[in-house]
């Protein structure tokens, strides 16, 4: 259970909210301190029945009840949601505001919600849905250490957390951790296709690839060695693995990854300007 217990409201009941709240409850957070709002009833009923949290279709109702407000709506809806909150919630400056929406910078939230807010941006990735996420966090200078510790513990319930120094670094984290699952899926799919091309059926090829990916990740987590050193340890000189690695190196896998991450960072920066 978290060392701090505050009343926390989630505005938006999508998959990420369901995962975060589920992680909090499973770690012992009191469900009577959690509030969730959403326009449609279906997701609210699911959360009320499975997690026994407070639910409402009224954003202002849950926001007024809480000490912490988590904005978990799509970026294109954020301006309207925030405008309604400023009209209906009188003490926003007393509450910690957290957002998991991509692209919108803290400066813009100050325009939406007022200059006096204290705010944390969190960028969780999709493996958070299975409790294996990597969440990047950045705060403005009005956020206390207690605030940071509280939100860290909340998001540790769906994986690991990493605080960064500024929003530019959050763009980079998003390009690696946020987009990274897609990169790994692309690579895994390519290995599956190679196995199928050589005679395996798709199910057997997928099982082989996904278990190998899981095992490699677990080995990396368990080891203090650099990733390059781990690669060398499973690459016997002159062996079959070495021959395979030669092909990746010949096609400059480092250059491909560098280009992919830089392209994603650039797009994150472009998206920030849209809002």
C-alpha positions in Angstrom: 0.0 0.0 0.0 1.2 3.5 -0.7 2.6 5.5 2.2 0.2 8.4 1.4 -3.5 8.1 0.9 -5.3 11.0 -0.8 -8.6 11.2 -2.5 -7.8 10.8 -6.2 -10.1 11.4 -9.2 -9.6 10.1 -12.7 -11.4 12.0 -15.4 -11.8 9.4 -18.2 -12.2 5.7 -17.7 -10.2 4.3 -20.7 -7.9 1.3 -20.6 -5.0 3.2 -19.0 -7.2 4.5 -16.2 -8.6 1.0 -15.6 -5.0 -0.3 -15.4 -3.7 2.4 -13.1 -6.7 2.1 -10.7 -6.5 -1.7 -10.8 -2.8 -1.5 -9.9 -3.5 0.9 -7.0 -6.3 -1.2 -5.6 -4.3 -4.5 -5.9 -1.4 -2.8 -4.0 -3.7 -2.0 -1.1 -4.9 1.5 -1.9 -8.3 2.1 -0.3 -10.9 2.0 -3.1 -13.2 4.4 -1.3 -10.6 7.1 -1.9 -10.7 6.6 -5.7 -13.2 8.4 -7.9 -13.7 7.9 -11.7 -15.8 9.9 -14.2 -16.6 9.1 -17.8 -19.4 10.2 -20.2 -20.6 6.7 -20.9 -21.9 4.3 -18.2 -20.5 1.0 -19.4 -16.9 1.5 -18.3 -18.0 3.1 -15.0 -20.1 0.0 -14.2 -17.2 -2.3 -15.0 -14.9 -0.4 -12.6 -17.6 0.0 -9.9 -18.3 -3.8 -10.0 -14.7 -5.0 -10.2 -12.8 -2.4 -8.2 -15.6 -0.9 -6.0 -14.5 2.7 -6.6 -16.8 5.8 -6.7 -18.0 6.5 -10.2 -19.9 9.4 -11.8 -20.7 10.8 -15.2 -20.0 14.3 -13.8 -16.4 15.4 -14.1 -16.9 18.3 -11.6 -18.4 16.0 -9.0 -15.3 13.7 -8.8 -12.9 16.7 -9.1 -14.5 18.5 -6.3 -14.3 15.4 -4.1 -10.6 14.8 -4.7 -7.2 16.1 -3.6 -5.6 14.8 -6.8 -7.1 15.1 -10.3 -5.8 12.8 -13.1 -6.7 14.0 -16.6 -7.0 10.9 -18.7 -8.9 12.1 -21.8 -7.8 12.4 -25.4 -5.7 15.4 -26.2 -8.2 16.8 -28.6 -10.8 16.8 -25.8 -8.6 18.4 -23.1 -9.3 22.1 -23.7 -13.1 21.5 -23.3 -12.7 19.3 -20.3 -10.4 21.8 -18.6 -12.7 24.7 -19.5 -15.5 23.0 -17.7 -13.4 22.3 -14.6 -12.3 25.9 -14.3 -16.0 26.9 -14.2 -17.2 24.2 -11.9 -14.3 23.5 -9.5 -13.5 26.4 -7.3 -10.2 25.3 -5.7 -8.1 23.9 -8.5 -5.0 25.6 -7.1 -5.3 23.5 -4.0 -5.3 20.2 -5.9 -2.5 18.3 -7.6 -3.2 18.0 -11.3 -1.8 15.0 -13.2 -2.1 14.4 -16.9 -1.5 11.2 -18.9 -2.4 12.9 -22.2 0.3 13.0 -24.8 1.6 16.1 -26.5 0.1 18.9 -24.3 2.8 20.8 -22.3 2.5 22.2 -18.8 2.5 25.8 -20.2 -0.7 25.0 -22.1 -2.4 23.5 -19.0 -1.7 26.8 -17.2 -3.7 28.5 -19.9 -6.4 26.0 -19.5 -6.6 25.8 -15.7 -4.9 28.9 -14.4 -1.3 30.0 -13.6 -1.5 28.8 -10.0 -1.9 25.1 -10.6 0.8 22.5 -9.6 1.1 19.8 -12.2 2.8 16.5 -13.1 2.9 15.1 -16.6 3.1 11.3 -16.9 3.7 9.4 -20.0 2.8 5.7 -19.5 3.3 3.2 -22.2 0.9 0.4 -23.4 2.6 -2.4 -21.4 1.1 -0.6 -18.4 -2.0 -2.5 -19.4 -0.4 -5.7 -18.2 1.5 -4.3 -15.3 4.8 -4.0 -17.1 4.8 -0.4 -18.1 7.5 2.3 -18.2 6.1 5.6 -17.1 8.0 8.8 -17.6 7.2 11.7 -15.3 8.0 15.4 -15.2 6.8 18.1 -12.7 6.7 21.8 -12.6 8.6 23.6 -9.8 5.6 24.0 -7.6 5.2 20.3 -7.1 6.5 19.0 -3.7 8.6 15.9 -3.0 5.5 14.4 -1.2 3.5 15.0 -4.4 6.2 13.3 -6.5 6.4 10.3 -4.1 2.7 9.9 -4.1 2.4 9.8 -7.9 5.5 7.6 -8.2 3.9 5.0 -6.0 0.6 5.2 -7.9 2.3 4.5 -11.3 4.7 1.9 -9.8 1.5 -0.2 -9.6 1.6 -0.6 -13.4 5.3 -1.1 -13.9 8.4 1.1 -13.4 8.7 4.9 -13.2 11.4 7.3 -14.4 11.5 11.0 -13.5 13.1 13.3 -16.2 14.4 16.8 -15.8 12.2 18.6 -18.3 9.5 18.2 -21.0 12.1 17.9 -23.8 13.5 14.8 -22.1 9.9 13.5 -21.8 9.7 13.8 -25.6 12.7 11.6 -25.9 11.4 9.1 -23.3 8.2 8.9 -25.3 10.1 8.2 -28.5 11.9 5.3 -26.7 9.6 3.9 -24.1 6.3 5.2 -25.5 6.9 4.1 -29.1 9.3 1.3 -28.1 6.7 -1.5 -27.8 5.8 -0.9 -31.5 9.5 -1.2 -32.4 9.8 -4.5 -30.5 6.5 -5.8 -32.0 7.8 -4.9 -35.5 11.1 -6.8 -34.8 9.2 -9.8 -33.2 6.9 -9.9 -36.2 9.9 -10.0 -38.6 11.4 -13.0 -36.7 8.0 -14.7 -36.8 7.9 -14.3 -40.5 11.4 -15.6 -40.9 10.5 -18.7 -39.0 7.3 -19.2 -41.0 9.3 -18.8 -44.2 11.5 -21.7 -43.1 8.5 -24.0 -42.4 7.0 -23.2 -39.0 3.3 -22.5 -38.6 2.4 -19.0 -37.3 1.4 -20.2 -33.8 4.6 -22.1 -33.1 6.7 -19.3 -34.6 4.9 -16.7 -32.4 5.4 -18.8 -29.2 9.1 -19.2 -30.0 9.6 -15.5 -30.6 7.6 -14.1 -27.7 9.1 -16.4 -25.1 12.6 -15.6 -26.4 11.8 -11.9 -26.1 10.5 -12.3 -22.6 13.5 -14.3 -21.6 15.9 -11.8 -23.0 14.1 -8.9 -21.2 14.2 -10.8 -17.9 17.9 -11.5 -18.4 18.6 -7.9 -19.0 16.7 -6.8 -15.9 18.5 -9.4 -13.8 22.0 -8.5 -15.0 24.2 -5.5 -14.2 26.1 -6.0 -17.4 25.8 -3.5 -20.3 23.3 -4.7 -23.0 26.1 -5.0 -25.5 28.1 -7.2 -23.1 25.0 -9.4 -22.7 24.8 -9.7 -26.5 28.4 -10.8 -26.6 27.9 -13.4 -24.0 25.4 -15.3 -26.1 27.4 -14.8 -29.3 30.0 -17.5 -29.7 32.8 -16.6 -32.1 32.2 -18.2 -35.5 28.9 -19.7 -34.4 25.4 -19.4 -35.8 24.4 -16.5 -33.6 27.5 -14.6 -34.7 26.5 -15.1 -38.3 23.0 -13.8 -37.6 24.4 -10.8 -35.8 26.7 -10.0 -38.7 23.6 -9.5 -40.8 22.1 -7.0 -38.4 25.4 -5.1 -38.2 25.8 -5.2 -42.0 22.5 -3.4 -42.3 23.4 -1.0 -39.5 20.8 -1.7 -36.8 22.2 1.1 -34.7 21.6 3.6 -37.5 18.1 2.3 -38.0 17.2 2.7 -34.3 18.8 6.1 -34.1 16.7 7.3 -37.1 13.5 5.8 -35.7 13.9 7.4 -32.3 14.9 10.8 -33.8 11.8 10.7 -36.1 9.6 9.9 -33.1 11.1 12.7 -31.0 10.5 15.2 -33.9 6.9 14.1 -34.2 6.4 14.5 -30.4 7.7 18.1 -30.7 5.4 18.8 -33.6 2.4 17.4 -31.8 3.2 19.7 -28.8 2.9 22.7 -31.1 -0.6 21.5 -32.3 -1.9 22.2 -28.8 
